[in-house]
Amino acid sequence: MSTLRNRTTVLAAATTAVLALALTACGGDGSGTKSAGPAKSDSAAAAASTDATDATTTGTAKTGAAGQNTGATKTGTSKTGTSNGSAKTGGDTSDSYAYKHPCRSGDLSVRVYPREGSATQQVIEVNNVGANSCGLSYFPRVSLGAAKASDHSSDIQPTVPGGLGGAPAYPVKPKTAAIAVIDLNPSGANGLTWIDEMNVLADGDHMPNAETQNFELGPDVKVRDPKLGLYRSTVAEAVSSMKQAGTS
């Protein structure tokens, strides 16, 4: 009996030792596994946080670049030369400017043509093709003669309205015309048949005679007591003014 008890005691002690060793081994592995798990999770979280931060930073930079591009586009549009160019090419169109600046021949285009509905009247149209308003004399200087004549001292000059006064010049804005009408034979009676040319100086007060322009009248023209009106803005007004020629 004593021997059996001793064996039982030794066996129990050995079993206890084995269990303790096994529990120690299991406890170490579990602790290590748990420690390793969170460590890896923290590292992954940090990496994810870093990636998110980088992504946010990258996104902000791209957004900033886009904003700068948008700003550059708007700035470029606002700096277009359209308005500035118009301002530079527009010129001064006021009457006060025209009063101080006589028209130059290079800024004018002169036309002469028959007035529609009349056999004896001619329209003198002086167009301002310059950039600024300019001033003309009250009426063009006109003479009527023979194109091939060597001496023009016998050329005919029309009568004009009297009692002139007022503004220092007739103002003409850019791209507009000053119009005068001349009636070569108001009465329609027999007149001079050798006259075939009209000489027109747009501004007799400021332009030299050398800038006079010559216009062919055509055949069968009879000139007698011609009348010339003042510059006006329409043909009808110019005709009305012409009818006042020779009156004070």
Sequence and secondary structure as in RCSB ss.txt:
>XXXX:A:sequence
MSTLRNRTTVLAAATTAVLALALTACGGDGSGTKSAGPAKSDSAAAAASTDATDATTTGTAKTGAAGQNTGATKT
GTSKTGTSNGSAKTGGDTSDSYAYKHPCRSGDLSVRVYPREGSATQQVIEVNNVGANSCGLSYFPRVSLGAAKAS
DHSSDIQPTVPGGLGGAPAYPVKPKTAAIAVIDLNPSGANGLTWIDEMNVLADGDHMPNAETQNFELGPDVKVRD
PKLGLYRSTVAEAVSSMKQAGTS
>XXXX:A:secstr
 HHHHHHHHHHHHHHHHHHHHHHHHHHHHHHHHHHHHHHHHHHHHHHHHHHHHHHHHHHHHHHHHHHHHHHHHHH
HHHT SHHHHHHHHH    HHHHHHSB  GGGEEEEEEE TT SSEEEEEEEE SSS EEE SS EEEEE TT S
  TT B  B  SS  SSSSEEE TT EEEEEEES TT    BSS  EEEEES TTTS GGG EEEE  TT  BSS
 EE   BSSHHHHHHHHTTTT  
